[in-house]
């Protein structure tokens, strides 16, 4: 059962959304403002967050900003619910990392369609991430096996880039439980290290063949 967190200060709207979602087999938690919403997100670990923009204590933009700063919950899909239609508001929300917007008033089908779309996309990203991790681990195994086949005197050429790769792989694996996508900077560093290792391997192989 997918879990949804609803952050909305207007009680009638909050309870209506909660009722709709529960009738459609979602597990729902609700919060009346952003401060409570961030705390509940950490506790509830929802599959998606629906959040109003205009709220007391902490508005929707600030709520999203805080959620994106917390590693345990920063990748949860986030949908704004708002009566504001000005273009700059949409731009600000998207720049902060919002995944979608729902305009008030909305109908049940619109709500469910957006939720289904965003949860499905998040699930696919997590699956892709897991596949990337598995592939990288396999490559590391192959590289380690190749190094074992080289003589001790020559294998030191490979150690520095290999250690770099292993460190990056371990970082990715440790983060994989809470992340839904790869860190592009880390992935780029990993690719560069792989290229260095490949070049070093070729150099050692040539050296061994010449001897």
C-alpha positions in Angstrom: 0.0 0.0 0.0 1.5 3.4 -1.1 1.7 6.1 1.6 0.8 9.7 1.0 1.5 12.7 3.3 -1.0 15.6 3.0 0.1 19.0 4.3 -2.8 21.4 4.2 -3.9 24.1 6.7 -7.5 24.1 5.7 -9.2 21.3 7.6 -12.0 20.7 5.1 -9.7 20.3 2.2 -7.2 18.2 4.2 -9.9 15.8 5.4 -11.5 15.6 1.9 -8.1 14.7 0.3 -7.5 12.2 3.1 -10.9 10.6 2.5 -10.4 10.4 -1.2 -7.0 8.7 -0.9 -8.1 6.2 1.8 -11.1 5.2 -0.4 -8.5 4.5 -3.2 -6.4 2.3 -1.0 -3.7 4.7 0.1 -2.3 4.9 3.6 -2.5 8.6 4.5 -1.0 10.8 7.1 -2.0 14.5 7.4 -0.4 17.7 8.8 -1.9 21.2 9.3 1.3 23.1 8.5 4.8 22.8 7.1 6.5 22.4 10.5 4.4 19.4 11.4 4.6 18.2 7.8 8.4 18.0 7.8 8.4 16.1 11.1 5.7 13.7 9.8 7.6 13.1 6.6 10.6 11.9 8.6 8.5 9.7 10.7 6.0 8.4 8.1 8.4 8.1 5.1 5.7 8.6 2.5 5.9 7.6 -1.2 4.6 11.0 -2.1 3.9 14.4 -0.5 1.0 16.7 -1.4 1.5 20.2 0.1 -0.4 23.4 0.0 1.5 26.6 -0.8 -0.1 29.3 1.4 0.1 28.1 5.0 0.9 29.6 8.4 4.1 28.7 10.4 5.9 27.5 7.2 4.6 27.9 3.7 4.8 25.2 1.0 8.0 26.6 -0.6 9.9 26.6 2.7 8.5 23.2 3.5 9.9 21.8 0.2 13.2 23.6 0.8 13.6 21.9 4.2 12.6 18.5 2.9 15.1 18.6 0.1 17.9 19.3 2.7 17.2 16.1 4.7 18.9 13.1 3.2 16.3 10.6 4.5 13.4 12.3 2.7 14.9 14.5 0.0 14.0 12.3 -2.9 10.3 11.8 -2.1 8.1 13.1 -4.9 6.5 16.4 -4.0 3.3 17.9 -5.4 2.1 21.4 -4.7 -1.6 22.0 -4.2 -2.3 25.7 -4.8 -4.9 28.3 -5.8 -2.1 30.5 -7.0 -1.7 30.5 -10.8 1.0 33.1 -11.4 3.8 31.9 -13.5 6.5 33.0 -11.1 5.0 30.8 -8.4 5.3 27.7 -10.6 8.8 28.6 -11.6 9.9 29.0 -7.9 8.3 25.7 -7.0 10.0 23.8 -9.8 13.4 25.5 -9.1 13.1 24.2 -5.5 12.5 20.6 -6.8 8.7 20.2 -6.9 7.6 17.4 -9.2 4.2 18.7 -10.1 1.3 21.2 -9.3 -2.4 20.7 -8.7 -4.6 23.7 -9.0 -7.5 24.3 -6.6 -10.2 23.4 -7.1 -9.3 20.0 -8.4 -11.3 16.8 -9.1 -10.7 13.3 -7.8 -9.4 12.0 -11.2 -6.9 14.8 -11.5 -5.6 14.1 -8.0 -5.3 10.3 -8.5 -3.7 10.7 -12.0 -0.9 13.0 -10.7 -0.3 10.7 -7.7 -0.1 7.6 -9.9 2.2 9.2 -12.4 4.6 10.5 -9.8 4.8 7.4 -7.8 5.3 5.3 -10.9 8.1 7.6 -12.1 9.8 7.4 -8.6 9.6 3.6 -8.6 11.2 3.4 -12.1 14.0 5.7 -11.0 14.7 3.6 -7.9 14.7 0.4 -10.1 17.1 2.1 -12.5 19.3 3.1 -9.6 19.4 -0.4 -8.3 20.3 -1.7 -11.7 23.1 0.8 -12.0 24.5 -0.2 -8.6 24.4 -3.9 -9.5 26.2 -3.2 -12.8 28.9 -1.2 -11.1 29.5 -3.9 -8.5 29.9 -6.5 -11.3 32.4 -4.2 -13.1 34.4 -3.9 -9.9 34.4 -7.6 -9.4 35.8 -8.1 -12.9 38.5 -5.4 -12.3 39.5 -7.1 -9.1 39.8 -10.5 -10.8 41.9 -8.9 -13.5 44.3 -7.4 -11.0 44.7 -10.8 -9.2 45.9 -12.2 -12.6 48.7 -9.6 -12.8 52.1 -10.0 -11.1 52.6 -8.2 -7.8 55.4 -6.0 -9.2 53.1 -4.6 -11.9 49.8 -4.4 -10.1 50.7 -1.4 -8.0 50.0 0.8 -11.1 46.4 -0.1 -10.7 45.9 0.4 -7.0 45.2 4.1 -6.8 42.4 4.3 -9.4 41.0 1.0 -8.1 40.8 2.3 -4.5 39.1 5.5 -5.8 36.5 3.4 -7.6 35.9 1.2 -4.6 35.4 4.2 -2.4 32.9 5.7 -4.8 31.0 2.4 -5.2 30.8 2.0 -1.4 29.4 5.5 -1.1 26.7 4.8 -3.7 25.8 1.5 -2.1 25.5 3.1 1.4 23.2 5.8 0.0 21.2 3.5 -2.2 18.5 2.7 0.4 17.3 6.3 0.6 18.2 7.7 -2.8 16.1 7.4 -5.9 18.7 8.4 -8.5 22.4 8.6 -9.0 24.5 11.6 -8.0 25.7 12.8 -11.3 29.0 14.3 -9.9 29.9 11.0 -8.2 29.0 9.0 -11.3 31.2 11.2 -13.4 34.1 10.8 -11.0 33.5 7.0 -11.2 33.6 7.0 -15.0 36.9 8.9 -15.0 38.4 6.5 -12.6 37.3 3.6 -14.7 39.0 5.1 -17.7 42.2 5.6 -15.8 42.1 2.1 -14.6 41.5 0.8 -18.1 44.5 2.8 -19.5 46.7 1.5 -16.6 45.6 -2.1 -17.3 46.5 -1.8 -21.0 49.9 -0.4 -20.1 50.6 -3.2 -17.7 49.4 -5.9 -20.1 51.7 -4.5 -22.8 54.6 -4.5 -20.4 54.0 -8.1 -19.4 53.6 -9.2 -23.0 56.9 -7.5 -24.0 58.6 -9.4 -21.1 
